[in-house]
Structures are given as C-alpha cells and as structure tokens.
Amino acid sequence: PNKATATYDENFIPAENKCTRNGYTFAGWAVSGTNDTKTAGTAFKWQYTSDKTLTAQWTANPYTVTYDSNKPASASGSVSGSTADSNHTYDTATTLTSNGYSLTGWTFNGWNTAANGTGTSYANGASVTKLATSGTTTLYAQWTKNASNKYTVRFNKNNN
C-alpha cells in the first residue's frame, strides 16, 4: 500500500514489502526523521506524534566467482595451476582474482561468462560491480593458440 493509518500508542504493523531490487535483499523499513528501522509484518507501538514515511532499506547481496580453466578441446597438454574463488558484494567494485592457470603453447586472454567465449568478457584482474545478483557464478578462461608454435620441419633423405 502507498498509505496506512497509525494511531499513537497502538500497535502498527508495517506492510510486507512487495518490491524487489535487483542484487539486494529487503532489510526493513526506515522511519523518516528517526534512526528507527522496523521489520515488515512485525507489530510495534506507534510512538510518533507526526506523519512518517517508511522507506525500504536494502542490503547488497554477496556472491562468489569461481574460475574454470576451460581447456580448449584442441589443446594436447594439461592446464596447470589454479585460480582461487573470489568473494564479491553486488554494486561494490571488487577485483577478479588474477589468472593462475597456464597451458603450454597457449596464451590466456581473459575471462568470459560463457565457456565458448560468446558471453561477457573480462580482462585479467578486472574490477567488477554487478557480475551476479547472488549465489555463485563461473568465469571461464579464454585461450589463444600461440602463433609462435609454428616450427620448421626438415626432411633428411638419409642417403648413407
């Protein structure tokens, strides 16, 4: 509701919050002109002698980023190393963990939200603010075969 009526010294129950905010969890109602925060749906004695506005309070959600080495199917070697998960809070700039993976003959080119590289790309060590709204999300390593992996092969007819 947009309005409700409260009577001094009687129980008042703030409305349940029907609103949502992407990346946030509802934390209660702040009472205008006070330091009070009230819980939705929980009765309290109305002790205010003037009209008040209850403003929704929000807490930014935490989320975790995991890192997948994402070895290319055409790579013959194994990916070595590891990259530690990173903990983030929605809407707060946090640096992604620097790549700790290596793959012989290949160059790491950053992270992507899709294993095949068609999602959103992020540079190694990039600062992110809204990578996920909550829970856990995975970033996939992106690799390019080194151009310097071309070698000259000589044939010796071996005429002894």
Number of C-alpha atoms within 10 A of each C-alpha: 8 6 8 9 6 18 12 12 12 12 14 18 17 19 17 13 15 7 7 10 11 12 19 18 14 17 16 21 21 18 16 13 9 9 7 11 16 19 17 16 13 12 14 14 13 14 13 13 9 7 9 13 12 19 13 16 14 15 14 19 17 18 20 17 19 17 25 18 24 17 20 19 6 7 14 11 12 12 16 11 11 13 14 13 15 16 15 24 22 21 17 13 13 17 15 23 18 15 20 13 17 17 19 14 15 20 14 18 15 19 28 21 18 16 18 12 15 9 13 11 18 19 13 16 14 15 15 17 14 17 21 21 19 19 10 16 14 18 23 22 26 23 21 11 15 12 9 8 9 7 6 5 6 6 6 6 6 5 4 3
